[in-house]
């Protein structure tokens, strides 16, 4: 098995290539390795469904993770649970494939990977809900020794979960794990850019700075690989999950359902720039609801309605009766989010200007300067498995590794 390090640059998309600097890690990966600039994200374009697709090679319809959070009608956002745990994924992951091939995995803030039996070392991505103890929950959801060591050694780099400290911390833990543990697959999720976009806007100076910081973090990780005996030939892979676009108009779909007399039949849950509608009772009729919503959809910031059949065609998760997408500049709040003063967000559908994500790989035997054509996000995991030389038959996507190897 060929070793690999997988770095997720949350919220990086194709419009960001112009912000790269020649001495940055991603510029180097593009020069010395292969890149795809049009990895089409999943619908809805959210962090958790996308990251699950990135490591399963399956769309939300198969993985079972189609939103960040399970449907929790009436629960304020800060009280909601997320799909934190590995058990929420219904199919095999790359980590399972590595373990089955005799390898060891290290995950750092990788989504939907808490309590993962396939992770030898796990620094978990989990939030504490009001009343919960952060230290206790973090230790319960990850690998206690690895977490405690990371805190003692690098805790000074972060201040809670604020960025850019958290991503500096994650990159430092990752570089240290590479040097000391030499995992077969290391996966790290860097949230810095996503955070800057939400708070300051898609193309804000803060977002551009975050792109540059991510490039420096990639340099640090590449240096750790080059300087560690046994890791020099490892593949360095960079991916992303979605872009973002600016939003300024809140859309309240709960109010719309109430105004149309549909709130006893369906509950809305926002995905940012889209939403899902879940049936609340037996016999709730989605066709009738769509017929009522269609004439007034524009008044409520809806640009597109998706029937269940259309959701199926987009490989969406089971559960929602129908869905919708926001008009340009609109963010759905579903009446619950207390946190919607964001300047930019995501969660959009196919064809959106921020749908093109990143796949880049560098390492011995990888073609230099090769540009891959567009591919669906489900092709990423089987391609990584192909590059690592491990079987991964559960993936539904296509393995493109041969195109990238000399
Ligand atoms: Zn994300």
Boltz pocket constraint, residues with backbone or C-beta under 6 A from the ligand:
constraints:
  - pocket:
      binder: B
      contacts: [[A, 10], [A, 11], [A, 46], [A, 47], [A, 48], [A, 194], [A, 241], [A, 242]]
      max_distance: 6.0
